[in-house]
């Protein structure tokens, strides 16, 4: 059985005359948690946008489940790939529950009632992500961290085999960040989801990810199992800052501190 669910083949993307991604080739396996790391402006967000068809590369191709992404309709993509974006702006006074329901729209035929199954999914996600107290609040009245939790819930409710996360916990306090990442890790373990997450916090990436991809100036610096590529040489080469790597005793995972 082919474990590869997503293949990127020689992807190149430009903003005008500025090359953002250059000849990117990667395979992502089913049931793995991937972290994407790199400095600001290196192409991490653009990479996720291409995977979900928000942007089109100037060259190269993508296959999901051995099918070219160009052959996927918007509805098929919505049932296959979901995203927690880095920025989420909405000026309409939707309730938290209404936002989460948006994750179920691809599964509800037009002019049809949602049905009990969809309602059960939304209710379960609201409970699982500890959003019961926010359920009827307006999204416009929430803090940045609360909004991120709601956007996470919407993506979870969408229930796709591939979940993209673009610095999705950056506005959360540490308790909610850990809770969400533990929840996502369990989606990988229990349901075989494939997670591709952009991380700002390198130590969280090391704790949670099976594999890491380091990007700099639109090029892949390194990719592979976390225990192999989370190292002083690769991190310093990627970020141009000196660091120190140490082993975290309780988990056995590598952690790092910057040398300042």
RODO-247880 format. One record per residue: y negated, x, z of N, C-alpha, C in turn; residue in three letters. Coordinates in pm, whole numbers. Atoms other than C-alpha are relative to their C-alpha. Layout:
N
ATOM	Y	X	Z	Y	X	Z	Y	X	Z	ALA .
...
This chain:
260
ATOM	120	84	0	0	0	0	-125	88	0	UNK .
ATOM	122	-79	12	-339	138	-100	-91	-29	118	UNK .
ATOM	87	17	-116	-549	197	211	-148	-2	-38	UNK .
ATOM	140	-8	41	-871	255	14	-51	-139	-38	UNK .
ATOM	58	131	30	-1084	-60	13	-129	12	-81	UNK .
ATOM	129	-20	66	-1409	87	-124	-8	141	-56	UNK .
ATOM	14	-130	66	-1466	368	-374	-138	12	-63	UNK .
ATOM	127	-33	64	-1801	521	-467	26	119	-91	UNK .
ATOM	-30	-104	98	-1780	731	-783	-126	49	-69	UNK .
ATOM	111	-70	65	-2062	969	-879	-127	-86	-5	UNK .
ATOM	120	86	-6	-2345	739	-764	-127	84	0	UNK .
ATOM	133	-60	4	-2698	842	-852	-103	-111	0	UNK .
ATOM	104	103	-9	-3012	649	-764	-136	67	9	UNK .
ATOM	137	-51	0	-3381	710	-829	-98	-108	43	UNK .
ATOM	120	82	-16	-3704	561	-699	-106	62	-90	UNK .
ATOM	91	-61	96	-3923	625	-1002	56	134	-44	UNK .
ATOM	-45	-133	36	-3901	999	-1064	66	73	117	UNK .
ATOM	-56	-62	-120	-3770	1067	-714	150	-32	12	UNK .
ATOM	-144	20	-14	-3394	1117	-695	35	-12	148	UNK .
ATOM	-31	29	-141	-3269	962	-370	146	29	31	UNK .
ATOM	-142	-31	-14	-2892	987	-417	47	74	-124	UNK .
ATOM	-40	-84	112	-2724	1248	-633	151	21	-2	UNK .
ATOM	-142	-25	26	-2364	1224	-754	86	-21	125	UNK .
ATOM	-72	30	-123	-2223	1059	-441	137	-59	-31	UNK .
ATOM	-137	51	15	-1844	1012	-437	67	-4	137	UNK .
ATOM	-64	19	-130	-1664	871	-133	107	-108	-9	UNK .
ATOM	-99	106	-18	-1355	669	-44	-6	-49	144	UNK .
ATOM	-2	60	-133	-1351	428	250	129	-79	15	UNK .
ATOM	-129	65	-21	-1022	309	394	-12	-126	86	UNK .
ATOM	-10	121	-80	-931	-27	539	31	38	145	UNK .
ATOM	-30	-23	-141	-937	-35	919	-52	130	56	UNK .
ATOM	62	-122	-50	-1168	262	976	-148	-26	30	UNK .
ATOM	141	7	-40	-1508	304	1142	-67	128	-50	UNK .
ATOM	69	-114	60	-1737	531	937	-145	6	49	UNK .
ATOM	140	-22	-34	-2067	679	1051	-69	80	-108	UNK .
ATOM	81	-71	99	-2339	790	809	-120	60	73	UNK .
ATOM	102	-72	-75	-2576	1053	947	-85	84	-94	UNK .
ATOM	89	-84	78	-2877	1235	810	-144	-24	39	UNK .
ATOM	142	15	-34	-3253	1286	842	-64	-119	-71	UNK .
ATOM	74	110	63	-3510	1021	752	-20	27	-148	UNK .
ATOM	27	-11	143	-3539	955	380	108	68	-81	UNK .
ATOM	-104	-73	73	-3209	1119	286	84	-89	-90	UNK .
ATOM	-73	90	88	-3069	806	119	103	-88	69	UNK .
ATOM	-103	76	-74	-2861	643	395	-13	-151	-25	UNK .
ATOM	22	144	20	-3016	294	368	23	-38	-146	UNK .
ATOM	-20	25	142	-3018	314	-11	149	-9	-33	UNK .
ATOM	-145	3	23	-2645	387	-5	59	-135	40	UNK .
ATOM	-49	131	-43	-2576	69	193	-49	-110	-93	UNK .
ATOM	56	102	90	-2806	-133	-33	76	-5	-133	UNK .
ATOM	-77	-4	124	-2606	-20	-337	137	-63	21	UNK .
ATOM	-133	55	-28	-2274	-111	-174	-2	-152	3	UNK .
ATOM	7	145	-11	-2394	-467	-111	-72	-64	-120	UNK .
ATOM	61	47	126	-2555	-498	-459	-147	-40	14	UNK .
ATOM	144	20	-8	-2914	-510	-333	-73	90	-99	UNK .
ATOM	56	-95	95	-2982	-210	-555	109	42	-98	UNK .
ATOM	-94	-40	105	-2822	-86	-877	-20	149	-29	UNK .
ATOM	16	-143	28	-2753	287	-929	-31	25	-147	UNK .
ATOM	29	-35	140	-2876	460	-1243	125	51	-70	UNK .
ATOM	-128	-41	57	-2527	601	-1291	107	-4	108	UNK .
ATOM	-112	9	-92	-2184	591	-1134	48	-143	16	UNK .
ATOM	-55	134	-19	-1975	297	-1024	62	-16	138	UNK .
ATOM	-60	36	-128	-1834	120	-720	117	-93	-25	UNK .
ATOM	-114	92	3	-1495	-43	-676	29	-48	142	UNK .
ATOM	-43	60	-125	-1408	-283	-397	135	-66	-26	UNK .
ATOM	-137	49	21	-1036	-356	-368	44	20	-145	UNK .
ATOM	-37	-39	137	-988	-178	-704	-65	-85	-109	UNK .
ATOM	72	81	97	-1230	-417	-875	-144	47	-7	UNK .
ATOM	136	-49	18	-1560	-299	-1022	-100	-97	61	UNK .
ATOM	96	86	-69	-1853	-431	-820	-80	-85	-99	UNK .
ATOM	73	78	100	-2021	-548	-1142	71	-131	-33	UNK .
ATOM	-78	121	29	-1743	-805	-1177	-5	-101	114	UNK .
ATOM	12	91	-114	-1820	-959	-837	-122	-89	-16	UNK .
ATOM	115	92	-7	-2037	-1269	-827	-69	18	135	UNK .
ATOM	71	-7	-127	-2297	-1298	-553	79	-67	112	UNK .
ATOM	-81	70	-101	-2071	-1545	-374	119	86	43	UNK .
ATOM	-114	-86	-34	-1775	-1306	-393	-43	117	87	UNK .
ATOM	51	-110	-83	-1985	-1021	-256	-27	-49	141	UNK .
ATOM	33	54	-132	-2103	-1243	31	125	-27	83	UNK .
ATOM	-126	20	-73	-1739	-1307	122	75	132	22	UNK .
ATOM	-68	-129	-7	-1652	-937	98	-76	103	81	UNK .
ATOM	84	-99	-67	-1945	-737	234	-113	-71	74	UNK .
ATOM	114	51	-77	-2191	-826	511	-80	119	52	UNK .
ATOM	86	-110	-42	-2481	-622	647	-86	-39	119	UNK .
ATOM	101	8	-106	-2683	-574	962	-112	94	-44	UNK .
ATOM	104	-85	56	-3011	-448	811	-79	73	109	UNK .
ATOM	84	-75	-93	-3239	-193	970	-121	-82	44	UNK .
ATOM	117	83	-28	-3535	-430	949	34	-145	-31	UNK .
ATOM	-25	142	19	-3521	-806	985	-129	-76	27	UNK .
ATOM	125	74	-13	-3832	-1011	919	22	-145	-40	UNK .
ATOM	-5	141	35	-3848	-1387	929	-115	-70	72	UNK .
ATOM	118	65	-57	-4161	-1594	983	20	-148	26	UNK .
ATOM	-27	142	-21	-3997	-1935	993	65	-20	137	UNK .
ATOM	-50	22	-136	-3916	-2084	1334	143	-56	5	UNK .
ATOM	-140	39	-9	-3539	-2104	1292	53	28	141	UNK .
ATOM	-65	-29	-127	-3328	-2128	1604	103	112	-19	UNK .
ATOM	-103	-104	4	-3083	-1853	1692	128	-53	-64	UNK .
ATOM	-122	58	57	-2793	-2084	1610	-12	-18	-150	UNK .
ATOM	20	19	145	-2943	-2161	1267	15	131	-75	UNK .
ATOM	-13	-131	63	-2966	-1791	1186	147	39	-10	UNK .
ATOM	-142	-36	0	-2603	-1737	1282	78	-85	-100	UNK .
ATOM	-65	87	99	-2497	-2035	1069	-16	54	-142	UNK .
ATOM	20	-55	134	-2639	-1850	767	116	89	-42	UNK .
ATOM	-116	-81	32	-2338	-1621	791	117	-80	-55	UNK .
ATOM	-109	86	49	-2113	-1916	708	-32	-66	-134	UNK .
ATOM	40	68	124	-2308	-2037	402	91	30	-119	UNK .
ATOM	-86	-26	116	-2082	-1857	149	129	-83	-2	UNK .
ATOM	-127	72	-11	-1788	-2066	273	-17	-152	-2	UNK .
ATOM	25	143	-5	-1954	-2408	271	-48	-47	-137	UNK .
ATOM	44	50	131	-1969	-2585	-68	-131	-77	12	UNK .
ATOM	129	69	1	-2309	-2722	-162	19	-150	22	UNK .
ATOM	2	143	-33	-2381	-3070	-26	120	-44	84	UNK .
ATOM	-115	34	-85	-2072	-3050	199	-37	20	147	UNK .
ATOM	19	-21	-143	-2058	-3078	576	70	130	41	UNK .
ATOM	-56	-131	-37	-1981	-2750	758	147	-5	39	UNK .
ATOM	-139	9	-41	-1653	-2870	904	24	65	135	UNK .
ATOM	-30	-45	-136	-1489	-2800	1239	32	148	7	UNK .
ATOM	-37	-143	-2	-1353	-2456	1146	-124	88	3	UNK .
ATOM	123	-79	1	-1699	-2319	1064	-74	-12	133	UNK .
ATOM	67	20	-129	-1841	-2470	1382	68	82	109	UNK .
ATOM	-74	-78	-99	-1568	-2305	1588	-31	149	-13	UNK .
ATOM	32	-141	23	-1645	-1968	1429	-138	32	56	UNK .
ATOM	136	-23	-50	-2018	-1997	1506	-3	-5	152	UNK .
ATOM	-4	12	-146	-1951	-2112	1862	64	123	64	UNK .
ATOM	-71	-115	-56	-1708	-1826	1922	-86	126	-7	UNK .
ATOM	85	-118	14	-1949	-1563	1789	-116	-4	100	UNK .
ATOM	109	14	-98	-2234	-1697	2003	48	37	140	UNK .
ATOM	-55	-32	-132	-2012	-1673	2309	39	147	10	UNK .
ATOM	-47	-138	-3	-1859	-1336	2219	-115	99	12	UNK .
ATOM	113	-93	0	-2199	-1173	2166	-104	-36	106	UNK .
ATOM	83	32	-117	-2347	-1324	2484	-136	-57	-40	UNK .
ATOM	124	60	50	-2604	-1537	2302	-16	-146	43	UNK .
ATOM	6	141	-39	-2544	-1870	2476	-138	-39	53	UNK .
ATOM	131	30	-57	-2874	-1852	2665	-111	-1	-105	UNK .
ATOM	101	-7	106	-3061	-1781	2340	25	-100	-112	UNK .
ATOM	-48	84	109	-2879	-2035	2126	-108	-89	-62	UNK .
ATOM	99	96	51	-3165	-2287	2094	-142	56	-3	UNK .
ATOM	132	-62	6	-3452	-2039	2112	-37	33	-144	UNK .
ATOM	48	-33	134	-3667	-1964	1809	8	150	-22	UNK .
ATOM	-13	-142	32	-3601	-1633	1636	-134	72	9	UNK .
ATOM	134	-59	-3	-3977	-1574	1619	-48	30	141	UNK .
ATOM	41	-20	-140	-3997	-1575	2000	83	107	71	UNK .
ATOM	-90	-96	-63	-3734	-1309	2062	-54	142	-6	UNK .
ATOM	33	-142	4	-3772	-941	2140	75	67	-114	UNK .
ATOM	-67	-72	108	-3667	-677	1889	149	17	23	UNK .
ATOM	-142	-17	-31	-3339	-610	2067	77	-130	-9	UNK .
ATOM	-66	130	9	-3258	-980	2093	20	-41	-145	UNK .
ATOM	-14	31	143	-3324	-1026	1721	116	78	-62	UNK .
ATOM	-109	-79	55	-3086	-742	1642	136	-57	39	UNK .
ATOM	-126	61	-42	-2813	-909	1844	31	-126	-81	UNK .
ATOM	-18	121	81	-2868	-1232	1650	43	37	-142	UNK .
ATOM	-36	-43	136	-2852	-1050	1315	143	54	-2	UNK .
ATOM	-139	-42	-13	-2531	-884	1431	93	-120	-1	UNK .
ATOM	-83	120	-9	-2392	-1227	1517	13	-68	-135	UNK .
ATOM	-5	60	135	-2482	-1359	1172	100	75	-88	UNK .
ATOM	-92	-80	82	-2294	-1071	1007	144	-16	47	UNK .
ATOM	-136	20	-52	-1993	-1116	1237	53	-137	-43	UNK .
ATOM	-41	136	41	-1986	-1490	1159	37	-4	-148	UNK .
ATOM	-30	-5	143	-1975	-1400	789	144	43	-26	UNK .
ATOM	-144	-30	-1	-1631	-1252	859	49	64	-131	UNK .
ATOM	-36	-72	122	-1608	-1006	570	88	121	34	UNK .
ATOM	-82	-118	-27	-1356	-721	536	-80	128	15	UNK .
ATOM	86	-118	-10	-1643	-471	501	-130	-41	69	UNK .
ATOM	124	26	-72	-1935	-465	747	-87	126	-5	UNK .
ATOM	96	-110	5	-2240	-244	687	-101	-18	114	UNK .
ATOM	94	4	-113	-2467	-157	981	-103	110	-20	UNK .
ATOM	107	-97	22	-2804	12	929	-82	15	128	UNK .
ATOM	66	-24	-129	-2913	148	1268	-15	-132	77	UNK .
ATOM	4	137	-50	-2824	-195	1402	-20	-16	149	UNK .
ATOM	23	11	-144	-2861	-112	1772	-126	74	44	UNK .
ATOM	115	-87	-30	-3186	87	1752	-100	-62	97	UNK .
ATOM	95	66	-90	-3390	-175	1942	65	-55	126	UNK .
ATOM	-71	56	-116	-3124	-267	2198	-4	96	118	UNK .
ATOM	-20	-84	-117	-3100	-143	2554	142	55	-4	UNK .
ATOM	-127	-72	10	-2805	84	2624	120	-90	31	UNK .
ATOM	-113	87	-31	-2586	-189	2779	40	-83	-120	UNK .
ATOM	-32	83	116	-2613	-415	2476	48	85	-118	UNK .
ATOM	-47	-89	106	-2573	-119	2238	149	30	16	UNK .
ATOM	-140	-32	-26	-2245	-21	2401	88	-124	-15	UNK .
ATOM	-78	124	11	-2127	-382	2423	26	-34	-147	UNK .
ATOM	-13	33	143	-2194	-441	2051	93	99	-69	UNK .
ATOM	-84	-99	67	-2034	-113	1942	146	-11	44	UNK .
ATOM	-138	25	-43	-1726	-182	2154	59	-121	-73	UNK .
ATOM	-45	120	71	-1705	-526	1993	36	34	-145	UNK .
ATOM	-24	-39	139	-1732	-375	1644	125	87	-10	UNK .
ATOM	-119	-86	0	-1472	-110	1729	127	-84	9	UNK .
ATOM	-116	88	-12	-1234	-389	1827	27	-76	-130	UNK .
ATOM	-21	62	131	-1290	-556	1488	82	91	-90	UNK .
ATOM	-78	-98	76	-1154	-238	1333	144	2	48	UNK .
ATOM	-133	-13	-60	-861	-214	1572	85	-126	-17	UNK .
ATOM	-77	125	-6	-759	-580	1588	10	-73	-134	UNK .
ATOM	4	78	124	-853	-713	1243	-5	86	-127	UNK .
ATOM	-2	-87	116	-853	-408	1016	-128	2	-80	UNK .
ATOM	129	-3	70	-1223	-435	930	-37	144	-34	UNK .
ATOM	57	-129	35	-1395	-146	756	-148	-3	34	UNK .
ATOM	139	-6	-45	-1724	-54	923	-65	125	-56	UNK .
ATOM	79	-114	47	-1984	170	759	-137	-12	64	UNK .
ATOM	121	15	-82	-2271	233	999	-88	124	-8	UNK .
ATOM	101	-106	-9	-2587	440	975	-39	13	147	UNK .
ATOM	35	-27	-139	-2654	601	1312	-122	91	9	UNK .
ATOM	107	-92	-38	-2972	752	1453	47	87	116	UNK .
ATOM	-52	-70	-117	-2790	850	1773	132	68	-36	UNK .
ATOM	-119	-73	42	-2541	1122	1682	113	-9	102	UNK .
ATOM	-104	6	-103	-2358	1103	2015	75	-132	-3	UNK .
ATOM	-69	128	14	-2284	733	1972	93	2	-122	UNK .
ATOM	-84	-11	120	-2153	809	1623	129	77	31	UNK .
ATOM	-118	-78	-36	-1918	1072	1766	95	-79	89	UNK .
ATOM	-83	78	-92	-1794	833	2036	78	-109	-71	UNK .
ATOM	-59	121	57	-1717	541	1805	65	17	-136	UNK .
ATOM	-42	-6	141	-1651	663	1451	127	81	-20	UNK .
ATOM	-120	-74	41	-1320	769	1301	-36	113	-96	UNK .
ATOM	44	-96	100	-1495	950	1016	-152	2	-6	UNK .
ATOM	145	-14	14	-1847	1080	956	-34	53	-139	UNK .
ATOM	56	-49	125	-2053	1138	642	-140	53	31	UNK .
ATOM	132	-60	-20	-2350	1377	661	-70	9	-135	UNK .
ATOM	78	0	124	-2621	1333	394	-133	70	24	UNK .
ATOM	129	-68	-5	-2924	1550	325	-56	8	-142	UNK .
ATOM	66	-5	131	-3169	1517	35	86	-63	-110	UNK .
ATOM	-79	73	100	-2936	1272	-141	134	61	-33	UNK .
ATOM	-128	-66	24	-2635	1506	-128	88	-13	124	UNK .
ATOM	-94	-2	-111	-2323	1491	86	16	144	49	UNK .
ATOM	-16	-132	-60	-2327	1788	322	144	20	46	UNK .
ATOM	-138	-6	-48	-1989	1708	476	50	-141	24	UNK .
ATOM	-62	128	-36	-1747	1420	526	143	27	44	UNK .
ATOM	-136	-18	-48	-1422	1385	713	19	-57	138	UNK .
ATOM	-29	49	-134	-1262	1309	1047	-105	51	98	UNK .
ATOM	109	-31	-92	-1515	1305	1329	26	129	77	UNK .
ATOM	-29	-117	-82	-1339	1570	1536	-13	131	-78	UNK .
ATOM	12	-121	83	-1359	1813	1242	-143	27	-45	UNK .
ATOM	132	-22	60	-1709	1757	1101	-115	-12	99	UNK .
ATOM	105	6	-103	-1903	1686	1422	-5	137	67	UNK .
ATOM	2	-138	-47	-1979	2053	1470	-140	59	-16	UNK .
ATOM	131	-64	-5	-2273	2284	1529	-52	36	-139	UNK .
ATOM	45	-48	130	-2285	2429	1178	-45	-114	-90	UNK .
ATOM	33	112	89	-2285	2095	993	-123	-75	50	UNK .
ATOM	116	72	-55	-2533	1925	1228	-127	80	-21	UNK .
ATOM	119	-83	19	-2775	2218	1214	-39	9	-146	UNK .
ATOM	28	-4	144	-2744	2239	835	-62	-130	-47	UNK .
ATOM	50	131	43	-2811	1865	801	-140	-27	51	UNK .
ATOM	126	41	-63	-3104	1832	1041	-101	114	17	UNK .
ATOM	90	-116	-13	-3254	2185	1038	-54	17	142	UNK .
ATOM	34	-18	-141	-3259	2190	1418	121	59	71	UNK .
ATOM	-110	-61	-74	-3051	2405	1652	56	-98	103	UNK .
ATOM	-63	90	-95	-2801	2226	1873	113	70	74	UNK .
ATOM	-114	-49	-77	-2524	2277	2126	103	-112	8	UNK .
ATOM	-109	98	-4	-2186	2099	2114	83	23	126	UNK .
ATOM	-85	-11	-118	-1982	2024	2424	99	-116	0	UNK .
ATOM	-101	105	-10	-1676	1816	2511	-30	-93	116	UNK .
ATOM	24	100	-105	-1725	1493	2706	132	-22	72	UNK .
ATOM	-127	-11	-72	-1463	1511	2980	79	-130	7	UNK .
ATOM	-73	125	-21	-1377	1142	3027	62	-55	-128	UNK .
ATOM	-51	53	127	-1327	1061	2657	63	106	-89	UNK .
ATOM	-48	-106	87	-1250	1399	2505	-77	10	-130	UNK .
ATOM	80	-1	122	-1510	1326	2236	-108	109	8	UNK .
ATOM	108	-97	5	-1759	1588	2123	-136	-69	15	UNK .
ATOM	138	47	-13	-2124	1538	2221	-93	117	-31	UNK .
ATOM	92	-108	34	-2437	1733	2135	-133	-18	71	UNK .
ATOM	139	2	-46	-2779	1824	2269	-79	93	-91	UNK .
ATOM	87	-84	83	-3070	1965	2071	-50	118	83	UNK .
ATOM	62	-116	-63	-3192	2315	2154	-148	-1	-32	UNK .
ATOM	145	11	23	-3568	2280	2200	-75	111	72	UNK .
